[in-house]
Amino acid sequence: MDAKKVKAFARAQGADMVGIGSIDRWEGAPIQMDPRQIMPEAKSVIAMAFRFNRGTLRGIEEGTFFSNYSSMGYGALTHLYIPMTVINLSKFIEDHGQEAMPIGHLSPWRAIDNEGDLRPFSRPVAPGRAQPDVMVNLRIAGYLCGLGEIGWSKVFLTPRFGPRQRLGIVLTEAELEPDPVMEPGTLCNRCMACVKDCPVDAIKRDQSVKVTLGGYDLEWNDLDCQRCAVGLRGGVPVEDEEHANYMDTEVYGMKVARGPHTPWRHKPQNLYKTGQAICGGRGCLRACMISLEGREVLENKFDTPFRRRPAWSVDWSQEDDATSSG
């Protein structure tokens, strides 16, 4: 078994792209994100990219069919397609006598939250060990395995699909030939289309996070994850109670009104537990994809542009004013 055979098997099982990183690339990683805390004898990390179809975003782009991206481009990959592929690849590796661990897109028990802060509900099993559960950052893994780079929006970009993929990984004790990492700036040219089109200003133009990974200095925006969580669902944070009628509960302590990027009077039910991407990545996915396709830097090309009509928005002000007055 070698890297070539591993990649061929992963692609045959459904992965669109496969890259390998040697475990030494994680030297200096925060303890709660270090794959060696999970598998101390690991020698390689295998990262796989699974595309979501550009067509799954078409209904959101037209404002007529929202559940398709959340179900087929989000939930189905996360809960079904990626787990099957990483499990089958791990079986293949273990059939060759090397231990392997499949890791999909889900980590609900992780000891750190979306901002990297430690949650208080667990403790290490021994001094010097991480708290359960360790969360390997999938975007960083994708970068360290040579699949692509992290764009300004903090979304992972590949030369084949731009922002249109989700990631899964396998940790293994097998020593496999690693791929080179991508030089930052290969894809993201800091056009700031993601900043301009984010409906809740969650992507910052002048606030960033800087890290050194794989021998390169990387930088991406200091994403406001809480505002992103509201905007993702189609809402906008508001101060007053009067128009906070989009969701039944507050999100991160924020009252939520309908945004111009949702046609729903109230947030629809979740799909696959977490699929609720009403905004459809208006800035971080769609605007970024349109920019990259316009520059003709992606390998997955299309005969027609994605945006064929002016972007839509919904004016809720008159309906909200009528509701509050009567």
PETAWO-V752409 format. One record per pair of residues at least 24 apart in sequence whose ideal C-beta (glycine too) atoms are under 10 Angstrom apart, sorted by sequence separation. I is the first residue (numbers start at 1). J is the second residue. D is the distance in whole Angstrom. If there is no record, write none. Layout:
# PETAWO-V752409
((I:J:D) (I:J:D))
This chain:
# PETAWO-V752409
((20:44:6) (21:45:5) (52:76:9) (80:104:10) (81:105:10) (82:106:9) (109:133:4) (110:134:7) (111:135:7) (142:166:10) (145:169:8) (158:182:9) (163:187:9) (200:224:8) (202:226:8) (203:227:9) (227:251:9) (230:254:6) (234:258:7) (235:259:6) (236:260:8) (287:311:9) (20:45:7) (21:46:8) (52:77:6) (79:104:8) (108:133:9) (110:135:4) (112:137:10) (142:167:5) (157:182:9) (162:187:7) (163:188:10) (198:223:10) (202:227:4) (203:228:8) (226:251:7) (227:252:9) (229:254:9) (230:255:10) (231:256:10) (234:259:6) (236:261:8) (286:311:9) (19:45:9) (20:46:5) (21:47:7) (51:77:9) (78:104:7) (79:105:8) (107:133:6) (109:135:9) (110:136:10) (141:167:7) (142:168:10) (162:188:10) (195:221:7) (198:224:9) (200:226:10) (201:227:7) (202:228:4) (226:252:4) (230:256:6) (233:259:9) (234:260:10) (235:261:9) (236:262:9) (19:46:8) (20:47:8) (50:77:5) (77:104:9) (78:105:4) (79:106:7) (107:134:9) (141:168:9) (142:169:8) (159:186:7) (194:221:8) (200:227:5) (201:228:10) (202:229:9) (225:252:9) (226:253:8) (227:254:8) (229:256:10) (230:257:10) (234:261:6) (235:262:7) (18:46:7) (19:47:5) (50:78:9) (77:105:7) (78:106:6) (107:135:5) (138:166:8) (139:167:7) (141:169:5) (159:187:6) (199:227:10) (200:228:7) (202:230:8) (203:231:10) (226:254:7) (231:259:7) (234:262:3) (18:47:7) (19:48:8) (52:81:10) (107:136:8) (138:167:4) (157:186:9) (158:187:8) (184:213:9) (190:219:9) (192:221:9) (198:227:9) (199:228:10) (200:229:9) (202:231:6) (230:259:8) (233:262:8) (234:263:8) (235:264:10) (282:311:8) (17:47:8) (18:48:5) (19:49:8) (75:105:10) (137:167:10) (138:168:8) (141:171:10) (157:187:5) (184:214:9) (198:228:8) (200:230:6) (201:231:9) (202:232:9) (231:261:7) (234:264:6) (15:46:9) (17:48:7) (18:49:8) (50:81:6) (74:105:9) (103:134:10) (107:138:9) (138:169:6) (157:188:6) (163:194:9) (183:214:10) (185:216:9) (188:219:10) (199:230:9) (200:231:3) (231:262:10) (233:264:9) (15:47:9) (16:48:8) (17:49:4) (50:82:6) (103:135:9) (137:169:10) (146:178:7) (147:179:8) (149:181:8) (150:182:10) (181:213:8) (182:214:9) (183:215:10) (184:216:5) (188:220:9) (199:231:5) (200:232:9) (234:266:10) (235:267:7) (246:278:10) (15:48:4) (16:49:5) (17:50:8) (49:82:10) (103:136:6) (105:138:7) (136:169:6) (145:178:8) (146:179:3) (148:181:10) (149:182:5) (151:184:10) (155:188:9) (181:214:4) (183:216:7) (184:217:7) (185:218:10) (198:231:7) (199:232:9) (234:267:6) (14:48:9) (15:49:7) (16:50:6) (17:51:8) (48:82:8) (104:138:9) (144:178:9) (145:179:6) (146:180:6) (147:181:9) (148:182:6) (149:183:8) (150:184:8) (180:214:9) (181:215:7) (182:216:9) (184:218:5) (185:219:10) (233:267:5) (234:268:9) (13:48:9) (15:50:6) (16:51:5) (50:85:7) (101:136:10) (103:138:8) (136:171:8) (144:179:9) (146:181:5) (147:182:8) (149:184:6) (153:188:8) (180:215:10) (181:216:7) (184:219:8) (199:234:9) (200:235:8) (201:236:10) (233:268:9) (10:46:7) (14:50:7) (15:51:10) (50:86:10) (145:181:8) (146:182:6) (149:185:8) (151:187:7) (152:188:6) (184:220:9) (199:235:9) (200:236:6) (201:237:10) (10:47:10) (11:48:9) (48:85:7) (144:181:6) (149:186:6) (150:187:10) (151:188:4) (152:189:9) (181:218:10) (199:236:7) (200:237:7) (233:270:9) (6:44:9) (10:48:6) (48:86:7) (103:141:9) (143:181:6) (148:186:8) (149:187:6) (150:188:8) (151:189:10) (152:190:6) (7:46:8) (143:182:7) (148:187:7) (149:188:6) (151:190:9) (152:191:8) (153:192:9) (155:194:8) (6:46:6) (46:86:9) (142:182:10) (148:188:10) (151:191:10) (152:192:7) (153:193:9) (154:194:9) (3:44:8) (7:48:9) (48:89:8) (143:184:9) (152:193:9) (153:194:4) (152:194:6) (153:195:8) (232:274:10) (234:276:8) (3:46:9) (46:89:7) (151:194:7) (152:195:8) (233:276:5) (234:277:9) (235:278:8) (46:90:9) (153:197:10) (232:276:7) (233:277:8) (234:278:3) (235:279:9) (153:198:8) (232:277:6) (233:278:6) (234:279:6) (232:278:7) (233:279:8) (234:280:10) (46:93:8) (229:276:10) (231:278:9) (232:279:6) (154:202:10) (155:203:9) (231:279:5) (232:280:9) (44:93:9) (153:202:9) (154:203:8) (230:279:10) (232:281:8) (263:312:8) (153:203:5) (231:281:10) (232:282:10) (261:311:9) (263:313:10) (264:314:9) (152:203:8) (153:204:10) (228:279:9) (231:282:8) (261:312:9) (262:313:10) (263:314:5) (265:316:9) (152:204:9) (231:283:9) (232:284:10) (260:312:9) (261:313:7) (262:314:7) (152:205:9) (231:284:10) (260:313:4) (261:314:8) (263:316:10) (44:98:9) (46:100:8) (50:104:10) (154:208:10) (259:313:9) (260:314:5) (262:316:9) (265:319:8) (43:98:9) (50:105:9) (154:209:8) (228:283:10) (259:314:8) (260:315:7) (44:100:9) (46:102:10) (47:103:10) (152:208:8) (228:284:8) (258:314:8) (260:316:7) (42:99:9) (46:103:10) (259:316:8) (260:317:9) (41:99:8) (42:100:9) (45:103:9) (258:316:5) (265:323:10) (42:101:8) (150:209:10) (200:259:7) (257:316:8) (258:317:10) (39:99:7) (199:259:5) (39:100:9) (105:166:6) (150:211:9) (199:260:7) (200:261:9) (223:284:9) (258:319:9) (39:101:6) (104:166:9) (105:167:7) (106:168:10) (199:261:4) (258:320:8) (14:77:10) (38:101:7) (104:167:9) (105:168:6) (150:213:9) (198:261:10) (199:262:9) (221:284:10) (257:320:8) (103:167:10) (104:168:5) (105:169:10) (197:261:9) (38:103:8) (103:168:7) (104:169:8) (155:220:9) (15:81:10) (35:101:9) (102:168:7) (103:169:5) (154:220:5) (14:81:6) (15:82:9) (18:85:10) (102:169:8) (103:170:7) (149:216:9) (152:219:8) (153:220:7) (154:221:6) (13:81:10) (14:82:9) (35:103:9) (101:169:9) (102:170:6) (103:171:7) (146:214:9) (150:218:6) (152:220:6) (153:221:6) (154:222:9) (155:223:9) (101:170:7) (102:171:9) (144:213:6) (145:214:10) (149:218:8) (150:219:9) (151:220:7) (152:221:5) (154:223:5) (14:84:7) (15:85:6) (100:170:5) (101:171:4) (102:172:10) (143:213:6) (144:214:5) (150:220:5) (151:221:9) (153:223:7) (246:316:9) (13:84:7) (14:85:5) (15:86:9) (18:89:9) (100:171:7) (101:172:7) (140:211:8) (143:214:7) (149:220:9) (152:223:10) (154:225:9) (245:316:10) (13:85:5) (14:86:10) (99:171:9) (100:172:4) (101:173:9) (12:85:10) (13:86:9) (15:88:10) (99:172:7) (100:173:8) (140:213:6) (143:216:9) (243:316:8) (11:85:10) (13:87:9) (14:88:9) (15:89:8) (98:172:6) (99:173:5) (100:174:7) (140:214:9) (154:228:9) (243:317:9) (10:85:7) (13:88:5) (14:89:10) (98:173:5) (99:174:8) (143:218:8) (153:228:10) (245:320:8) (9:85:10) (10:86:9) (12:88:9) (13:89:6) (96:172:10) (97:173:9) (98:174:4) (137:213:10) (12:89:10) (33:110:9) (93:170:7) (97:174:9) (98:175:9) (243:320:5) (10:88:9) (11:89:10) (13:91:10) (32:110:8) (92:170:10) (94:172:9) (96:174:7) (98:176:9) (140:218:9) (242:320:8) (243:321:9) (245:323:8) (9:88:8) (10:89:5) (13:92:8) (32:111:6) (33:112:8) (89:168:9) (93:172:5) (94:173:10) (199:278:10) (200:279:8) (242:321:10) (245:324:9) (9:89:6) (12:92:10) (31:111:10) (32:112:5) (89:169:10) (90:170:5) (93:173:9) (94:174:10) (199:279:6) (203:283:6) (234:314:10) (236:316:10) (243:323:9) (87:168:10) (89:170:5) (90:171:9) (93:174:6) (139:220:9) (198:279:8) (202:283:8) (203:284:7) (242:323:9) (243:324:7) (7:89:10) (9:91:10) (10:92:8) (30:112:8) (86:168:5) (90:172:8) (197:279:10) (200:282:9) (201:283:9) (202:284:9) (242:324:5) (6:89:7) (9:92:5) (33:116:8) (85:168:7) (86:169:7) (87:170:9) (89:172:9) (93:176:9) (198:281:9) (199:282:5) (200:283:9) (9:93:9) (32:116:8) (82:166:6) (84:168:10) (86:170:5) (197:281:9) (198:282:7) (199:283:7) (203:287:10) (81:166:9) (82:167:8) (83:168:8) (85:170:9) (197:282:5) (198:283:3) (6:92:7) (30:116:8) (32:118:7) (82:168:4) (197:283:4) (198:284:7) (5:92:9) (6:93:7) (32:119:10) (37:124:10) (81:168:9) (82:169:10) (194:281:9) (196:283:7) (197:284:9) (5:93:10) (77:165:9) (78:166:7) (194:282:9) (195:283:7) (197:285:10) (47:136:10) (77:166:5) (194:283:4) (195:284:9) (197:286:7) (198:287:8) (6:96:9) (77:167:10) (78:168:9) (193:283:7) (194:284:5) (197:287:4) (1:92:8) (5:96:9) (37:128:10) (45:136:8) (47:138:8) (73:164:8) (77:168:9) (192:283:9) (193:284:9) (194:285:8) (196:287:7) (197:288:9) (1:93:7) (37:129:7) (38:130:8) (47:139:10) (74:166:8) (194:286:9) (195:287:9) (31:124:9) (37:130:4) (47:140:10) (48:141:10) (49:142:7) (73:166:9) (116:209:10) (193:286:9) (194:287:6) (197:290:9) (1:95:9) (2:96:10) (6:100:10) (36:130:10) (37:131:9) (38:132:10) (47:141:5) (48:142:9) (193:287:4) (194:288:5) (197:291:10) (1:96:4) (37:132:10) (38:133:9) (39:134:10) (46:141:9) (47:142:5) (192:287:9) (193:288:6) (1:97:8) (34:130:7) (38:134:5) (45:141:6) (47:143:9) (49:145:10) (191:287:9) (193:289:9) (1:98:7) (31:128:9) (33:130:9) (37:134:5) (38:135:10) (45:142:10) (47:144:8) (48:145:9) (191:288:8) (193:290:7) (194:291:8) (31:129:8) (32:130:5) (36:134:9) (38:136:7) (47:145:4) (49:147:5) (193:291:5) (31:130:5) (32:131:7) (35:134:8) (37:136:9) (45:144:7) (46:145:7) (47:146:8) (48:147:8) (49:148:8) (192:291:9) (193:292:9) (30:130:9) (31:131:9) (32:132:10) (34:134:7) (45:145:6) (47:147:5) (188:288:8) (191:291:5) (32:133:9) (33:134:7) (35:136:5) (44:145:9) (47:148:10) (187:288:9) (191:292:9) (193:294:9) (32:134:6) (33:135:6) (34:136:8) (35:137:10) (189:291:8) (31:134:8) (32:135:7) (33:136:6) (188:291:9) (189:292:9) (191:294:9) (30:134:10) (32:136:10) (33:137:5) (188:292:9) (191:295:8) (30:135:10) (32:137:10) (187:292:7) (35:141:8) (189:295:7) (29:136:9) (30:137:9) (33:140:8) (49:156:8) (51:158:9) (54:161:9) (57:164:8) (115:222:10) (29:137:8) (33:141:9) (53:161:10) (54:162:10) (56:164:9) (115:223:9) (187:295:9) (189:297:9) (35:144:10) (47:156:10) (49:158:6) (51:160:8) (52:161:8) (114:223:9) (115:224:9) (116:225:10) (26:136:8) (51:161:5) (54:164:6) (115:225:6) (187:297:6) (26:137:10) (29:140:8) (49:160:8) (50:161:10) (51:162:10) (52:163:10) (53:164:8) (114:225:4) (115:226:8) (186:297:9) (187:298:8) (49:161:7) (52:164:6) (113:225:8) (114:226:8) (51:164:6) (52:165:7) (26:140:9) (50:164:10) (51:165:5) (52:166:7) (114:228:9) (197:311:8) (199:313:9) (25:140:9) (26:141:9) (29:144:9) (49:164:9) (50:165:6) (51:166:8) (114:229:8) (25:141:9) (49:165:4) (50:166:5) (48:165:9) (49:166:8) (50:167:7) (164:281:9) (25:143:9) (26:144:7) (48:166:9) (49:167:6) (50:168:7) (163:281:7) (21:140:10) (25:144:4) (48:167:7) (49:168:9) (21:141:7) (25:145:8) (47:167:6) (48:168:5) (21:142:9) (23:144:10) (25:146:10) (47:168:8) (48:169:7) (163:284:7) (164:285:7) (19:141:9) (21:143:9) (22:144:9) (46:168:9) (47:169:5) (48:170:8) (163:285:5) (164:286:10) (19:142:7) (21:144:4) (22:145:9) (46:169:6) (47:170:8) (162:285:9) (163:286:9) (19:143:9) (20:144:10) (21:145:4) (45:169:6) (46:170:4) (163:287:9) (164:288:9) (17:142:9) (19:144:9) (20:145:6) (21:146:7) (45:170:7) (46:171:8) (163:288:5) (164:289:6) (19:145:4) (20:146:7) (21:147:9) (44:170:9) (45:171:6) (46:172:7) (155:281:8) (162:288:6) (163:289:6) (18:145:8) (19:146:4) (20:147:10) (44:171:8) (45:172:8) (162:289:5) (17:145:10) (18:146:10) (19:147:4) (42:170:10) (43:171:9) (44:172:5) (46:174:9) (153:281:9) (155:283:9) (161:289:9) (162:290:9) (163:291:10) (164:292:10) (17:146:10) (18:147:8) (19:148:9) (42:171:5) (43:172:7) (44:173:8) (155:284:5) (162:291:9) (163:292:8) (17:147:6) (41:171:10) (42:172:6) (43:173:6) (44:174:6) (46:176:7) (153:283:7) (154:284:7) (155:285:7) (162:292:4) (16:147:10) (17:148:8) (41:172:10) (42:173:6) (43:174:6) (44:175:6) (45:176:9) (153:284:4) (157:288:7) (161:292:9) (162:293:7) (39:171:5) (41:173:5) (42:174:9) (43:175:4) (44:176:4) (47:179:9) (152:284:9) (153:285:8) (157:289:10) (38:171:6) (39:172:8) (40:173:10) (42:175:10) (43:176:8) (44:177:9) (45:178:9) (151:284:8) (155:288:7) (159:292:9) (162:295:10) (35:169:8) (39:173:7) (44:178:7) (153:287:9) (155:289:10) (164:298:9) (36:171:9) (43:178:10) (153:288:6) (157:292:7) (162:297:8) (163:298:10) (35:171:5) (152:288:9) (162:298:5) (164:300:8) (151:288:6) (161:298:7) (162:299:10) (114:252:10) (159:297:7) (160:298:7) (161:299:8) (162:300:8) (19:158:9) (159:298:7) (160:299:4) (161:300:5) (157:297:10) (158:298:8) (159:299:6) (160:300:5) (17:158:6) (151:292:9) (157:298:9) (158:299:9) (159:300:9) (16:158:9) (17:159:9) (158:300:9) (17:160:6) (16:160:7) (17:161:8) (16:161:7) (16:164:10) (17:165:7) (21:169:9) (23:171:8) (16:165:7) (23:172:9) (15:165:10) (17:167:9) (19:169:10) (20:170:10) (23:173:10) (15:167:10) (18:170:10) (20:172:10) (23:175:9) (15:168:8) (22:175:8) (25:178:8) (20:174:10) (22:176:8) (24:178:9) (21:176:9) (22:177:9) (23:178:9) (20:176:5) (22:178:4) (25:181:8) (20:177:7) (21:178:5) (22:179:10) (10:168:10) (20:178:5) (21:179:7) (19:178:8) (20:179:5) (21:180:10) (10:170:8) (19:179:5) (21:181:8) (18:179:9) (19:180:9) (19:181:9) (70:232:10) (19:182:9) (6:170:9) (108:273:9) (6:172:9) (108:274:9) (106:273:9) (6:174:8) (66:234:9) (106:274:8) (7:176:9) (105:274:10) (6:176:6) (3:174:9) (5:176:10) (6:177:10) (2:174:9) (3:175:10) (4:176:9) (7:179:9) (1:174:7) (2:175:10) (3:176:4) (4:177:8) (2:176:7) (3:177:4) (1:176:8) (2:177:7) (3:178:8) (3:179:8) (28:211:10) (28:212:8) (29:213:9) (28:213:9) (26:213:9) (25:213:8) (26:214:10) (25:214:6) (25:215:9) (80:272:8) (21:214:8) (79:272:5) (78:272:7) (79:273:8) (75:270:9) (76:271:9) (77:272:9) (78:273:9) (79:274:9) (66:262:8) (75:271:5) (76:272:7) (78:274:7) (79:275:9) (66:263:8) (74:271:8) (75:272:3) (78:275:8) (63:261:9) (66:264:8) (70:268:9) (74:272:7) (75:273:7) (77:275:10) (63:262:10) (64:263:9) (72:271:9) (75:274:7) (76:275:8) (63:263:6) (70:270:8) (71:271:5) (72:272:10) (74:274:8) (75:275:4) (60:261:9) (67:268:8) (70:271:5) (71:272:6) (74:275:4) (75:276:9) (66:268:7) (67:269:10) (69:271:10) (70:272:7) (73:275:9) (74:276:9) (75:277:9) (60:263:10) (68:271:10) (72:275:9) (74:277:6) (67:271:6) (70:274:9) (71:275:6) (73:277:8) (66:271:10) (70:275:4) (69:275:8) (70:276:6) (71:277:10) (74:280:10) (70:277:5) (73:280:9) (74:281:10) (67:275:8) (69:277:6) (70:278:8) (73:281:10) (67:276:10) (69:278:9) (66:276:9) (67:277:10) (70:280:9) (66:277:8) (67:278:10) (69:280:6) (66:278:6) (68:280:10) (69:281:9) (73:285:10) (66:279:10) (66:280:7) (69:285:9) (60:277:8) (63:280:10) (60:278:8) (60:279:8) (61:280:7) (57:277:10) (60:280:3) (56:277:10) (59:280:9) (60:281:9) (61:282:10) (58:280:10) (60:282:8) (57:280:6) (56:280:9) (57:281:8) (60:285:10) (61:286:7) (60:286:8) (57:285:7) (57:286:6) (61:290:10) (54:286:10) (57:289:8) (52:285:9) (54:289:7) (54:293:9) (61:306:7) (54:300:8) (61:307:7) (62:308:9) (63:309:10) (55:302:10) (61:308:8) (62:309:8) (54:302:7) (58:306:8) (61:309:8) (63:311:9) (64:312:10) (51:300:8) (57:306:8) (63:312:5) (58:308:10) (61:311:8) (62:312:8) (63:313:9) (55:306:10) (61:312:8) (63:314:8) (54:306:7) (60:312:10) (16:300:9))
